[in-house]
Amino acid sequence: MLLTFRLLFKGQELSDIIKDLKNADDKWLLAGLVLTFCFVAGESCIIHFLLRVCRQKVRLTSCLKYSFIGFFFSYITPSSSGGQPAQMYYMKKDGVKIGFSSLIMLLVTIAYKSVLVILGLILLIFNFDAVAEHGSRLSLLITVGFVLNIAFIAGLAFIVARPDWARRAGITILNKLTDWKIVKEKNHEKLVEKINRICDTYVIGSKYVRENAVTVAKVFIMTLVQRLCLFAVTWVIYKSYGLSGVSFYDIVTMQVMIAIAVEMLPLPGAAGVTEGSFLLVFEAIFGSEFVKPALLLSRGLTFYAVLIAGGIVTFIAHLKVMRSDKQLNIPRN
């Protein structure tokens, strides 16, 4: 990450960068920080809502803890793969059964990705001129992003709709990998059990989705509001520099396109690609004078602030777990 910013700001004095950052209106930046918090809190509300539906008594503050922990691990692992396992671990420590946490995380994932793709397709159709004008240099990455996101959602939908088919397919693939010595024989049985456990969760999820369409629809609406909070931060930064001429609609459209382009890439926090994409898309909107400080503020508010806060919350939560395990005399693995 440091290397990325060093390359982006090569040849610029640190004092000039700081001066450009100070030119932003603090009131607008505070609004951006509030929007970022609302993004994290939005997921907390969704988790809390689903836990209540599952008749699990967990405080909203605990759900906020799960969200900060989830985003922290998502931001430091490739393709955001570490977030949900960490959330499920801390839910289990708070007494939430794995079956419930797995179902909740499945619904959150489906809604989170589906909302992005649906919103992206709607904006691409109805605001194509803005995408063509500002996103032409990112067109290949946007296309790949759409393909990867849709494939991911289709895979989840297949597993939810036909979990038994997915179970058979998964075990067949595992058997082939074991025959080819790609998977060690000693790990085969453990991996079969894992596939069965995952598919059992998806059987429950499939039944739940079919029988609770209203609840699922509410989760989608809440997720839409949550994601729009984060996408709006770039517009807030735009206003913080006193700029005008480009609408909220256009700026959010382009921020959605960037999210589609980079979210599925196997890079922790999509570092490097996100910054490069921001510069390509928003240079014409912010102008050469403001685009780099706007990038710093955007990543600072939407990524680094969440990363730091999430790290602090994770550290405190881990200390509490260690203390609790020690009191209960539970051996640590």
C-alpha positions as CSV (number, residue, x, y, z in Angstrom):
1,M,0.0,0.0,0.0
2,L,2.8,2.4,0.9
3,L,4.5,1.5,-2.4
4,T,1.3,2.3,-4.3
5,F,1.1,5.8,-2.8
6,R,4.8,6.4,-3.2
7,L,4.4,5.7,-7.0
8,L,1.3,7.8,-7.3
9,F,2.8,10.8,-5.6
10,K,6.3,10.5,-7.0
11,G,7.9,13.9,-7.6
12,Q,5.4,15.7,-5.3
13,E,6.5,17.4,-2.0
14,L,4.9,16.1,1.2
15,S,4.1,19.7,2.2
16,D,2.2,20.3,-1.1
17,I,0.2,17.1,-0.5
18,I,-0.7,18.2,3.0
19,K,-1.6,21.7,1.8
20,D,-4.0,20.1,-0.8
21,L,-5.6,18.0,1.9
22,K,-6.1,21.0,4.1
23,N,-8.0,22.8,1.3
24,A,-10.9,20.4,1.8
25,D,-13.8,21.6,4.0
26,D,-13.8,19.8,7.3
27,K,-17.6,19.8,7.6
28,W,-17.9,17.8,4.4
29,L,-15.2,15.4,5.5
30,L,-17.0,14.9,8.8
31,A,-20.1,14.0,6.7
32,G,-18.0,11.6,4.8
33,L,-16.8,10.0,8.0
34,V,-20.4,9.7,9.2
35,L,-21.4,8.0,5.9
36,T,-18.6,5.5,6.3
37,F,-19.7,4.7,9.8
38,C,-23.3,4.3,8.5
39,F,-21.9,1.8,5.9
40,V,-20.4,-0.3,8.7
41,A,-23.4,0.1,11.0
42,G,-25.6,-0.8,8.1
43,E,-24.2,-4.3,8.0
44,S,-24.6,-4.4,11.8
45,C,-28.3,-3.6,11.5
46,I,-28.7,-6.3,8.9
47,I,-27.0,-8.9,11.0
48,H,-29.0,-7.8,14.1
49,F,-32.2,-8.0,12.1
50,L,-31.4,-11.5,10.9
51,L,-30.4,-12.7,14.4
52,R,-33.7,-11.5,15.7
53,V,-35.5,-13.3,12.9
54,C,-33.6,-16.4,14.0
55,R,-34.6,-15.7,17.7
56,Q,-31.0,-15.1,18.7
57,K,-30.7,-12.5,21.5
58,V,-27.6,-10.5,20.6
59,R,-27.1,-6.8,21.3
60,L,-26.8,-4.3,18.4
61,T,-23.4,-3.2,19.8
62,S,-22.2,-6.8,19.5
63,C,-23.3,-6.8,15.8
64,L,-21.3,-3.6,15.3
65,K,-18.3,-5.5,16.7
66,Y,-18.9,-8.3,14.2
67,S,-19.1,-5.8,11.3
68,F,-15.8,-4.0,12.2
69,I,-14.1,-7.3,12.7
70,G,-15.5,-8.5,9.4
71,F,-14.3,-5.5,7.4
72,F,-10.9,-5.6,9.1
73,F,-10.2,-9.1,8.0
74,S,-11.9,-8.5,4.6
75,Y,-9.5,-5.6,3.9
76,I,-6.3,-7.6,4.8
77,T,-7.2,-10.8,2.9
78,P,-7.4,-11.5,-0.8
79,S,-10.9,-11.2,-2.3
80,S,-12.2,-10.2,1.1
81,S,-12.1,-14.0,2.0
82,G,-11.2,-13.6,5.7
83,G,-14.1,-11.4,6.9
84,Q,-17.0,-13.8,7.3
85,P,-15.1,-16.7,9.0
86,A,-13.8,-14.2,11.6
87,Q,-17.3,-12.9,12.1
88,M,-18.7,-16.4,12.6
89,Y,-15.9,-17.2,15.1
90,Y,-16.8,-14.2,17.3
91,M,-20.5,-14.9,16.9
92,K,-19.9,-18.4,18.2
93,K,-18.0,-17.0,21.2
94,D,-21.1,-14.9,21.9
95,G,-23.3,-18.0,21.9
96,V,-24.6,-17.9,18.3
97,K,-24.7,-21.4,16.8
98,I,-22.7,-22.0,13.6
99,G,-25.9,-23.0,11.8
100,F,-27.5,-19.6,12.4
101,S,-24.3,-17.6,11.7
102,S,-23.6,-19.5,8.5
103,L,-27.1,-18.8,7.2
104,I,-26.9,-15.1,8.1
105,M,-23.5,-14.7,6.5
106,L,-24.8,-16.5,3.4
107,L,-27.8,-14.1,3.1
108,V,-25.5,-11.1,3.7
109,T,-23.1,-12.2,1.0
110,I,-25.8,-12.9,-1.5
111,A,-27.5,-9.5,-0.8
112,Y,-24.1,-7.6,-0.8
113,K,-23.0,-8.9,-4.2
114,S,-26.4,-9.0,-5.8
115,V,-27.2,-5.3,-4.9
116,L,-23.8,-4.3,-6.4
117,V,-24.5,-6.1,-9.7
118,I,-28.1,-5.0,-10.0
119,L,-27.3,-1.4,-9.1
120,G,-24.4,-1.5,-11.6
121,L,-26.5,-2.8,-14.4
122,I,-29.3,-0.2,-13.8
123,L,-26.8,2.6,-13.7
124,L,-25.0,1.2,-16.8
125,I,-28.3,1.2,-18.7
126,F,-29.7,4.5,-17.5
127,N,-26.5,6.5,-17.1
128,F,-24.5,5.0,-19.9
129,D,-23.3,8.4,-21.2
130,A,-21.5,9.0,-17.9
131,V,-19.9,5.6,-17.9
132,A,-18.8,6.0,-21.5
133,E,-17.3,9.5,-20.8
134,H,-15.5,8.8,-17.5
135,G,-15.0,5.0,-17.5
136,S,-13.8,4.3,-21.1
137,R,-10.2,3.6,-19.9
138,L,-11.6,1.2,-17.3
139,S,-14.0,-0.6,-19.6
140,L,-12.1,-3.9,-19.7
141,L,-11.8,-4.1,-15.9
142,I,-15.4,-3.2,-15.5
143,T,-16.4,-5.9,-18.0
144,V,-14.3,-8.5,-16.2
145,G,-15.7,-7.3,-12.9
146,F,-19.3,-7.8,-14.1
147,V,-18.4,-11.3,-15.3
148,L,-16.7,-12.3,-12.0
149,N,-19.5,-10.9,-9.8
150,I,-22.3,-12.5,-11.9
151,A,-20.4,-15.8,-11.9
152,F,-20.0,-15.6,-8.1
153,I,-23.7,-14.9,-7.6
154,A,-24.7,-17.6,-10.0
155,G,-22.5,-20.1,-8.1
156,L,-24.1,-19.1,-4.8
157,A,-27.6,-19.2,-6.3
158,F,-26.8,-22.7,-7.7
159,I,-25.7,-23.9,-4.3
160,V,-28.7,-22.4,-2.6
161,A,-31.2,-23.7,-5.2
162,R,-29.6,-27.1,-5.7
163,P,-27.4,-27.8,-2.6
164,D,-27.5,-31.6,-3.2
165,W,-26.2,-31.1,-6.7
166,A,-23.5,-28.9,-5.4
167,R,-22.6,-31.5,-2.8
168,R,-22.2,-34.2,-5.4
169,A,-20.2,-31.8,-7.7
170,G,-18.0,-30.7,-4.9
171,I,-17.2,-34.3,-3.8
172,T,-16.6,-35.4,-7.4
173,I,-14.1,-32.6,-7.9
174,L,-12.4,-33.4,-4.6
175,N,-12.1,-37.1,-5.6
176,K,-10.5,-36.1,-8.9
177,L,-8.1,-33.7,-7.1
178,T,-7.2,-36.5,-4.7
179,D,-6.6,-39.0,-7.6
180,W,-4.3,-36.4,-9.3
181,K,-2.4,-36.0,-6.0
182,I,-3.3,-32.3,-5.8
183,V,-5.1,-33.0,-2.6
184,K,-3.4,-35.2,0.0
185,E,-5.2,-38.5,0.8
186,K,-5.0,-37.8,4.5
187,N,-7.0,-34.6,4.0
188,H,-9.7,-36.1,1.8
189,E,-12.1,-37.2,4.6
190,K,-11.8,-34.0,6.4
191,L,-12.6,-32.0,3.2
192,V,-15.6,-34.2,2.4
193,E,-16.9,-33.5,5.9
194,K,-16.4,-29.8,5.3
195,I,-18.3,-30.0,1.9
196,N,-21.1,-31.8,3.6
197,R,-21.2,-29.3,6.4
198,I,-21.3,-26.3,4.0
199,C,-24.0,-27.9,1.9
200,D,-26.1,-28.8,4.9
201,T,-26.0,-25.0,5.8
202,Y,-27.1,-24.2,2.2
203,V,-30.0,-26.7,2.4
204,I,-31.2,-24.7,5.4
205,G,-30.5,-21.4,3.5
206,S,-32.4,-22.6,0.5
207,K,-35.5,-23.5,2.6
208,Y,-35.3,-20.2,4.4
209,V,-35.0,-18.1,1.2
210,R,-38.1,-19.9,-0.3
211,E,-40.2,-19.5,2.9
212,N,-39.1,-16.0,3.9
213,A,-39.2,-13.9,0.7
214,V,-40.3,-10.7,2.6
215,T,-37.3,-11.0,5.0
216,V,-34.9,-11.5,2.2
217,A,-36.4,-8.4,0.4
218,K,-35.9,-6.3,3.5
219,V,-32.3,-7.4,3.7
220,F,-31.8,-6.4,0.0
221,I,-33.3,-2.9,0.7
222,M,-31.1,-2.4,3.8
223,T,-28.1,-3.5,1.8
224,L,-28.9,-1.0,-0.9
225,V,-29.0,1.8,1.6
226,Q,-25.8,0.5,3.2
227,R,-23.8,0.4,-0.1
228,L,-25.1,3.8,-1.2
229,C,-23.7,5.3,2.0
230,L,-20.2,4.3,1.0
231,F,-20.6,5.2,-2.7
232,A,-21.7,8.7,-1.7
233,V,-18.4,9.5,0.1
234,T,-16.7,10.4,-3.2
235,W,-19.4,13.0,-3.9
236,V,-18.9,14.4,-0.3
237,I,-15.2,14.8,-1.0
238,Y,-16.1,16.5,-4.4
239,K,-18.2,19.0,-2.5
240,S,-15.5,19.5,0.2
241,Y,-13.3,21.1,-2.5
242,G,-16.1,23.5,-3.5
243,L,-16.4,21.8,-6.9
244,S,-19.6,21.7,-9.0
245,G,-20.7,20.7,-12.5
246,V,-20.9,17.0,-12.0
247,S,-24.0,15.5,-10.4
248,F,-24.3,13.2,-7.4
249,Y,-25.9,10.7,-9.8
250,D,-22.8,10.6,-12.1
251,I,-20.3,10.4,-9.3
252,V,-22.1,7.6,-7.5
253,T,-22.4,5.8,-10.9
254,M,-18.7,5.9,-11.4
255,Q,-18.0,4.8,-7.9
256,V,-20.2,1.8,-8.4
257,M,-18.3,0.9,-11.6
258,I,-15.0,1.0,-9.7
259,A,-16.5,-1.3,-7.0
260,I,-17.6,-3.7,-9.7
261,A,-14.2,-3.6,-11.4
262,V,-12.1,-4.2,-8.3
263,E,-14.0,-6.0,-5.5
264,M,-13.5,-9.6,-6.9
265,L,-9.8,-9.2,-7.5
266,P,-7.6,-11.4,-5.4
267,L,-5.7,-8.5,-3.7
268,P,-6.0,-7.5,0.0
269,G,-8.3,-4.4,-0.1
270,A,-7.8,-4.3,-3.9
271,A,-4.8,-2.2,-3.1
272,G,-3.2,-0.5,-6.1
273,V,-6.0,-1.3,-8.5
274,T,-8.5,0.8,-6.6
275,E,-6.2,3.8,-6.5
276,G,-5.3,3.5,-10.2
277,S,-9.0,3.1,-11.1
278,F,-10.0,6.2,-9.1
279,L,-7.4,8.3,-10.9
280,L,-8.5,7.1,-14.3
281,V,-12.2,7.6,-13.6
282,F,-12.2,10.8,-11.6
283,E,-9.4,12.8,-13.1
284,A,-11.8,14.6,-15.5
285,I,-14.3,15.1,-12.7
286,F,-12.0,16.5,-9.9
287,G,-9.4,17.9,-12.3
288,S,-5.6,17.3,-12.1
289,E,-5.2,19.7,-9.1
290,F,-7.6,17.8,-6.8
291,V,-7.8,14.2,-8.0
292,K,-4.8,12.9,-6.0
293,P,-5.8,14.6,-2.7
294,A,-9.3,13.4,-3.3
295,L,-8.0,9.9,-3.7
296,L,-6.1,10.1,-0.4
297,L,-9.3,11.4,1.3
298,S,-11.5,8.8,-0.3
299,R,-9.2,5.8,0.6
300,G,-8.6,7.4,4.0
301,L,-12.3,7.6,4.9
302,T,-13.6,4.4,3.2
303,F,-10.6,2.1,3.7
304,Y,-8.0,3.2,6.2
305,A,-10.4,4.6,8.8
306,V,-12.4,1.4,8.8
307,L,-9.2,-0.7,8.8
308,I,-7.8,1.1,11.8
309,A,-11.1,1.1,13.7
310,G,-11.6,-2.6,12.8
311,G,-8.1,-3.4,14.0
312,I,-8.7,-1.8,17.4
313,V,-12.1,-3.5,17.8
314,T,-10.6,-6.9,16.8
315,F,-7.7,-6.4,19.3
316,I,-10.1,-5.6,22.1
317,A,-12.5,-8.5,21.2
318,H,-9.6,-10.9,21.0
319,L,-8.3,-9.9,24.5
320,K,-11.8,-10.5,25.9
321,V,-12.0,-13.9,24.3
322,M,-8.6,-14.8,25.7
323,R,-9.6,-13.6,29.1
324,S,-12.9,-15.5,28.9
325,D,-11.2,-18.7,27.7
326,K,-8.6,-18.5,30.5
327,Q,-11.4,-18.1,33.1
328,L,-13.2,-21.1,31.7
329,N,-9.9,-23.0,31.4
330,I,-10.5,-23.7,27.7
331,P,-7.3,-24.8,25.9
332,R,-6.3,-22.6,22.9
333,N,-5.5,-24.2,19.6
